[in-house]
Amino acid sequence: MTSADRFEDLLTWRLMYELSLEVWKFTREQSVRQNFKYCDQIRDSSDSSHRNVAEGFGRYNPTEFARFLDISRGSAEETRALLKTAHAKHFLSDEQFASLEHLAVRGLQALAKFQRYLRSPEAQRNAQRWRHRRERCRVPQPRALSNSNESTRPNDSNGSNDSNDSNDSNDSNGSNDSNDSNDSNDSNDPL
């Protein structure tokens, strides 16, 4: 099985997404649009089928991904049932129904094949290799600032601009802090 870098590369996602777009297209027709509850149900179920494929992909874990595909399968089957309802209510012609049903079945077949792979030992090994490569190539994160008074904003080199700040190094009245770091009698000074 070839690897995918993005969820859009997955055949399962592409087919479910195409089905969702077609559902939205036919539910814009006046006769269907008047049935608000039906439109909401079929739009939500068709959207859910491709959204769960994308969400599962983002988990980077074959076992979790397969679980999200279970949810996607349920949503796709709900969409199929609602397509049958649309056909029975004459919202869809025989030709439209056959086309959408075929698309839904193709999406479900791709999903089933992909789930079999995700639940296989091969998928577990591939995921382990991928995680190992990712760990090796991880870029070290910048260290946290050691002084809590240091600004994390790049354009704020002087810290606070509050004229009442007693620790302001630009204050012409000097520091009121008895632990002033400029105190020459500081026994903790390494110099």
C-alpha positions as CSV (number, residue, x, y, z in Angstrom):
1,M,0.0,0.0,0.0
2,T,1.3,3.4,-0.9
3,S,1.7,6.1,1.8
4,A,-0.3,9.3,2.0
5,D,1.1,12.6,3.2
6,R,-2.3,14.3,3.4
7,F,-5.8,13.0,4.0
8,E,-6.8,14.4,0.6
9,D,-4.5,11.7,-0.9
10,L,-6.7,8.9,0.4
11,L,-9.1,7.4,-2.1
12,T,-11.6,6.8,0.7
13,W,-11.6,10.5,1.6
14,R,-11.9,11.6,-2.1
15,L,-14.9,9.3,-2.7
16,M,-16.7,10.3,0.4
17,Y,-16.0,14.0,-0.2
18,E,-17.4,13.7,-3.8
19,L,-20.5,12.0,-2.4
20,S,-21.0,14.9,0.0
21,L,-20.6,17.5,-2.7
22,E,-23.2,15.6,-4.8
23,V,-25.6,15.5,-1.8
24,W,-25.3,19.2,-1.3
25,K,-25.9,19.8,-5.0
26,F,-29.2,17.8,-5.1
27,T,-30.4,19.2,-1.8
28,R,-30.3,22.7,-3.2
29,E,-33.2,21.9,-5.4
30,Q,-36.4,23.6,-4.4
31,S,-38.4,20.4,-3.8
32,V,-35.8,19.0,-1.5
33,R,-34.8,22.2,0.2
34,Q,-38.3,22.6,1.6
35,N,-37.8,19.5,3.7
36,F,-35.4,21.1,6.2
37,K,-35.0,18.1,8.5
38,Y,-34.3,15.7,5.7
39,C,-31.7,18.2,4.2
40,D,-30.0,18.6,7.5
41,Q,-29.8,14.8,8.1
42,I,-28.4,13.8,4.7
43,R,-26.0,16.8,4.5
44,D,-24.7,16.0,8.0
45,S,-24.3,12.3,7.4
46,S,-22.5,12.8,4.1
47,D,-20.2,15.4,5.6
48,S,-19.5,13.2,8.6
49,S,-18.3,10.4,6.4
50,H,-15.4,12.4,4.9
51,R,-14.7,14.4,8.1
52,N,-14.1,11.2,10.1
53,V,-11.6,10.0,7.5
54,A,-9.7,13.2,7.8
55,E,-9.9,13.2,11.6
56,G,-8.7,9.6,11.8
57,F,-5.8,10.4,9.5
58,G,-4.8,13.2,11.9
59,R,-4.4,10.7,14.8
60,Y,-1.3,9.1,13.2
61,N,-2.3,5.8,14.8
62,P,-3.6,2.9,12.7
63,T,-5.9,1.5,15.5
64,E,-7.5,4.9,16.2
65,F,-7.7,5.6,12.5
66,A,-9.6,2.3,11.9
67,R,-12.0,3.4,14.7
68,F,-12.7,6.7,13.0
69,L,-13.3,4.7,9.8
70,D,-16.0,2.7,11.6
71,I,-17.7,6.0,12.4
72,S,-17.3,7.1,8.8
73,R,-18.8,3.8,7.6
74,G,-21.9,4.4,9.8
75,S,-22.3,7.9,8.4
76,A,-21.9,6.6,4.8
77,E,-24.5,3.9,5.4
78,E,-26.9,6.5,6.9
79,T,-26.3,8.6,3.7
80,R,-27.2,5.6,1.6
81,A,-30.4,5.0,3.6
82,L,-31.4,8.7,3.1
83,L,-30.6,8.5,-0.6
84,K,-33.1,5.6,-0.8
85,T,-35.6,7.9,1.0
86,A,-35.0,10.7,-1.5
87,H,-35.5,8.2,-4.4
88,A,-38.7,6.9,-2.9
89,K,-40.0,10.5,-2.4
90,H,-39.0,11.4,-6.0
91,F,-36.4,13.9,-4.9
92,L,-34.0,11.9,-7.1
93,S,-34.6,10.4,-10.5
94,D,-33.6,6.7,-11.1
95,E,-30.5,7.9,-12.9
96,Q,-29.4,10.3,-10.1
97,F,-30.1,7.7,-7.4
98,A,-28.1,5.0,-9.3
99,S,-25.1,7.4,-9.7
100,L,-25.1,8.5,-6.0
101,E,-25.6,4.9,-4.8
102,H,-22.7,3.7,-6.9
103,L,-20.5,6.5,-5.5
104,A,-21.5,5.6,-1.9
105,V,-20.8,1.9,-2.5
106,R,-17.4,2.7,-4.1
107,G,-16.5,4.8,-1.1
108,L,-17.5,2.1,1.3
109,Q,-15.5,-0.5,-0.6
110,A,-12.4,1.7,-0.5
111,L,-13.0,2.3,3.2
112,A,-13.3,-1.5,3.9
113,K,-10.1,-2.2,2.1
114,F,-8.3,0.5,3.9
115,Q,-9.6,-0.7,7.3
116,R,-8.3,-4.2,6.6
117,Y,-4.9,-2.7,6.0
118,L,-5.0,-0.4,9.1
119,R,-5.8,-3.4,11.3
120,S,-3.0,-5.5,9.8
121,P,0.4,-6.1,11.4
122,E,1.9,-4.4,8.3
123,A,0.2,-1.1,9.2
124,Q,1.4,-1.4,12.8
125,R,5.0,-1.9,11.6
126,N,4.8,1.0,9.1
127,A,3.4,3.3,11.8
128,Q,6.2,2.3,14.2
129,R,8.8,3.1,11.5
130,W,7.1,6.4,10.7
131,R,7.2,7.4,14.4
132,H,10.8,6.4,14.7
133,R,11.8,8.5,11.6
134,R,9.8,11.4,13.0
135,E,11.6,11.2,16.3
136,R,15.0,11.1,14.6
137,C,14.3,14.1,12.5
138,R,12.6,16.2,15.2
139,V,14.1,19.7,15.4
140,P,15.1,20.8,18.9
141,Q,12.7,23.4,20.4
142,P,14.2,26.7,21.6
143,R,15.0,26.7,25.3
144,A,12.7,28.5,27.7
145,L,13.9,31.9,28.8
146,S,15.7,31.7,32.1
147,N,14.7,35.0,33.6
148,S,10.9,35.3,34.0
149,N,11.2,39.1,33.6
150,E,12.6,38.7,30.1
151,S,10.2,39.5,27.4
152,T,9.2,36.9,24.9
153,R,8.1,39.5,22.4
154,P,10.9,40.3,19.8
155,N,10.2,44.0,19.7
156,D,10.0,44.5,23.5
157,S,13.7,44.6,24.4
158,N,13.2,46.9,27.4
159,G,10.5,44.9,29.1
160,S,7.7,46.9,30.8
161,N,7.1,50.5,29.6
162,D,5.1,51.2,32.8
163,S,6.4,54.4,34.3
164,N,5.4,53.1,37.8
165,D,7.4,49.9,37.4
166,S,9.8,49.8,40.3
167,N,12.0,47.3,38.5
168,D,12.3,49.3,35.3
169,S,16.1,49.6,34.5
170,N,15.3,52.9,32.6
171,D,13.8,54.5,35.6
172,S,15.8,57.6,36.4
173,N,14.9,57.4,40.1
174,G,16.8,54.1,40.5
175,S,15.4,50.8,41.7
176,N,13.4,50.4,44.9
177,D,14.1,46.7,45.0
178,S,16.4,45.7,47.8
179,N,17.5,42.7,45.8
180,D,18.8,44.9,42.9
181,S,21.1,42.8,40.6
182,N,23.4,45.8,40.3
183,D,24.3,45.7,44.1
184,S,28.0,45.2,44.4
185,N,27.7,43.4,47.7
186,D,25.7,40.5,46.3
187,S,27.3,37.3,47.5
188,N,25.7,35.3,44.7
189,D,27.5,37.3,42.0
190,P,29.8,34.9,40.1
191,L,32.2,37.7,39.2
